[in-house]
Amino acid sequence: MARGPLAGRIVLVTRPREESEELVRLLERREAVPIVAPGIEILPARSAALTRALRELSEGRFEWVAFTSPRTVEAFASRIRPRDVRAKVAALGPGTAEAFRRWARRDPDLVPRTFTTEALARAFPRGSGRVLCARADIAPPGLEESLETKGWQPERVDAYRTRMPRTLPPDARAALANGHVDAITFTAASTVRGFLGELGPMKGNPKVVCIGPVTAREARARGLIVHAVARPHTMEGLVAAVERLLAR
């Protein structure tokens, strides 16, 4: 009887637990053994700046709103109605675009072909007016500065907050300490930082697989050897990269 290409391979998933379902499902479909080991936790953002930005968005005072992850879409969806998004919409990557589509029942106006903030900035047309940039609190700068060079007035707002857990779950710690982990997947630079901050004893040589170049740069900067970068920069691309490295 044929077995899946990753049968029995243990893969750590460092996404936040509430966002790990898709990656876990894709790995299990290939008969891998995923272990969720969140590098970060997601918390709601409650600030006067976010409240003011949402009000001004509903008043039509922004030309564009840029969503940089599905989580930023969900943060807005928990606070306003789709009809309150009175601006053109830019979405970073197919997951973000689909999250917006499900909520707003319309397509984003701009989705870059490459799923990085640099590509999002390049894809933006030149123009003038205000652009609301919905970001994580620890997202690196760069997008707003790039938009400024094209004539826009970007205004960054934290759509959600992140927190680094103090320790890994027991099953992840045990697998690492016993040298049983075959691969570790990272889906954001913050998951790299959080995971390494939690990391205890580790045996073996698990493969490090990153979803995109920004995440890979962070991993290398912190001393990790990156064995593969997903292409495209999606969950499916990430699993395909794991499969190429580990398929029996």
C-alpha positions in Angstrom: 0.0 0.0 0.0 1.4 3.4 -1.0 2.3 5.8 1.8 2.3 9.6 1.8 5.5 11.3 0.7 6.2 12.6 4.3 5.0 9.5 6.1 6.2 9.5 9.7 8.2 12.7 9.4 7.9 15.0 12.4 7.5 18.7 11.4 7.2 21.6 13.8 4.7 24.3 13.0 5.6 27.6 14.6 2.5 29.5 13.5 0.2 30.8 16.2 -2.0 27.9 17.3 -5.2 29.5 16.0 -3.6 30.0 12.6 -2.0 26.6 12.3 -5.0 24.6 11.0 -4.3 24.9 7.3 -0.6 24.0 7.5 -1.3 21.1 9.9 -3.9 19.7 7.5 -1.6 20.0 4.5 1.1 18.1 6.3 -1.2 15.4 7.6 -2.5 14.9 4.1 1.0 13.8 3.2 1.1 11.6 6.4 3.6 13.8 8.2 3.3 14.2 12.0 2.9 17.9 12.6 3.6 19.3 16.1 2.2 22.8 16.8 4.9 24.8 18.6 3.8 28.4 18.4 6.5 31.0 18.2 4.1 33.8 18.9 0.6 34.4 20.3 -1.9 36.8 18.8 -3.7 39.4 21.0 -6.3 42.0 19.9 -5.2 45.6 19.6 -7.2 48.1 21.5 -6.0 51.6 20.9 -7.4 55.1 20.2 -5.3 55.1 17.0 -7.1 52.0 15.6 -10.5 53.3 16.7 -9.9 56.6 15.0 -8.5 55.0 11.8 -11.6 52.7 11.5 -13.9 55.7 11.9 -12.1 57.7 9.3 -12.1 54.7 6.9 -15.9 54.4 7.2 -16.1 58.2 6.5 -14.2 57.7 3.2 -11.1 59.7 4.3 -8.6 57.1 3.0 -7.9 56.5 -0.7 -6.5 53.0 0.1 -6.3 50.4 2.9 -3.5 47.9 2.8 -4.1 44.5 4.5 -0.8 42.6 5.0 -2.1 39.3 6.4 -5.4 37.4 6.9 -5.1 38.4 10.6 -5.3 42.1 9.7 -8.5 41.5 7.8 -10.0 39.5 10.7 -9.1 42.3 13.1 -11.0 44.8 11.0 -13.9 42.4 10.5 -14.3 42.2 14.3 -14.8 45.9 14.5 -16.5 47.2 11.4 -18.9 46.2 8.6 -17.7 45.5 5.1 -19.6 48.5 3.8 -17.5 50.7 6.1 -14.4 49.9 4.0 -14.8 53.0 1.8 -11.5 52.8 0.1 -9.6 50.8 -2.5 -8.1 47.6 -1.0 -4.6 46.2 -1.4 -4.1 42.6 -0.1 -0.7 41.0 0.4 -0.9 37.4 -0.9 -3.7 35.0 -1.8 -4.6 34.1 1.8 -5.1 37.8 2.7 -7.1 38.3 -0.5 -9.3 35.3 0.2 -9.9 36.5 3.8 -11.0 39.9 2.5 -13.2 38.3 -0.2 -15.0 36.1 2.3 -15.7 39.0 4.6 -16.5 41.8 2.2 -18.0 39.8 -0.7 -15.8 41.6 -3.2 -12.3 41.3 -4.7 -9.4 43.4 -3.5 -8.3 46.1 -6.0 -4.6 45.1 -5.8 -2.8 41.9 -5.1 0.9 41.8 -6.0 2.2 38.7 -7.8 4.9 38.2 -5.2 3.8 37.9 -1.6 6.2 40.3 0.2 5.7 43.8 1.5 8.4 45.0 -0.9 6.3 43.6 -3.8 3.2 45.3 -2.4 4.9 48.7 -2.4 6.2 48.2 -5.9 2.7 47.2 -7.2 1.1 50.4 -5.7 0.5 53.0 -8.4 1.8 56.5 -7.9 -0.8 58.9 -6.5 -1.7 61.1 -3.6 -4.0 60.8 -0.6 -4.0 58.8 2.6 -3.2 55.0 2.7 -4.2 53.1 5.8 -1.6 50.4 6.5 -2.9 47.6 8.8 0.1 45.9 10.4 1.1 43.7 13.3 2.7 45.7 16.1 6.1 44.1 15.5 6.0 44.2 11.7 9.2 45.8 10.4 9.2 49.3 8.8 9.6 49.8 5.1 6.2 49.6 3.5 5.2 53.1 4.6 8.4 54.7 3.5 8.1 53.0 0.0 4.6 54.4 -0.4 5.7 57.9 0.5 8.2 57.8 -2.4 5.2 57.3 -4.7 3.4 60.3 -3.4 1.1 58.7 -0.8 0.5 59.6 2.8 0.7 56.3 4.6 -0.6 55.9 8.1 0.3 52.8 9.9 -2.0 51.3 12.5 -1.5 48.2 14.7 -4.3 45.8 13.8 -3.2 43.2 16.4 -0.5 42.6 18.9 1.9 39.7 19.3 3.4 38.1 22.4 6.3 35.6 22.7 5.3 32.5 24.7 7.7 31.7 27.5 8.1 28.0 26.6 7.4 25.4 23.9 4.6 22.8 24.4 5.8 19.6 26.1 5.5 17.5 23.0 7.6 19.9 21.0 10.3 20.1 23.7 10.4 16.3 24.0 10.7 15.8 20.2 13.5 18.4 20.0 15.4 17.1 23.0 15.2 13.5 21.6 16.4 14.4 18.1 13.1 13.3 16.5 12.2 16.5 14.6 12.8 16.3 10.9 11.9 19.9 9.9 10.9 23.2 11.5 8.7 25.6 9.5 8.7 29.3 9.9 6.0 31.6 8.5 7.1 35.0 9.7 10.2 36.6 11.1 8.5 36.9 14.4 8.0 33.2 14.7 11.7 32.8 14.3 12.4 35.2 17.1 9.8 33.7 19.4 10.8 30.1 18.7 14.4 30.7 19.4 13.5 32.5 22.6 11.7 29.4 23.8 14.1 26.9 22.6 15.7 24.5 25.1 17.9 21.5 24.4 17.9 20.3 20.8 19.4 17.2 19.2 19.7 16.2 15.6 19.7 18.5 12.6 16.2 19.4 11.6 15.7 21.1 8.3 14.7 24.8 8.5 12.1 25.8 5.9 10.9 29.4 5.6 7.8 30.8 3.8 9.6 33.7 2.2 12.8 35.8 1.9 12.1 38.1 4.9 11.6 35.1 7.2 14.7 33.4 5.8 16.8 36.6 6.4 15.7 36.7 10.0 16.5 33.0 10.4 20.0 33.4 8.9 20.6 36.5 11.0 20.0 34.5 14.1 22.4 31.7 13.2 20.1 29.2 11.6 20.9 27.4 8.3 17.9 27.8 6.0 17.5 24.6 3.9 14.6 25.8 1.8 12.4 28.8 1.0 8.9 28.3 -0.2 8.0 29.2 -3.8 5.4 30.5 -4.0 5.3 32.0 -0.5 2.1 30.2 0.6 1.2 27.3 2.9 1.1 25.0 -0.1 4.5 26.2 -1.2 5.9 25.7 2.3 4.7 22.1 2.4 6.0 21.5 -1.1 9.4 22.7 0.1 9.3 20.4 3.1 8.4 17.6 0.8 11.3 18.2 -1.6 13.7 18.0 1.4 12.2 15.1 3.3 10.2 12.9 0.9 11.2 9.3 1.4 
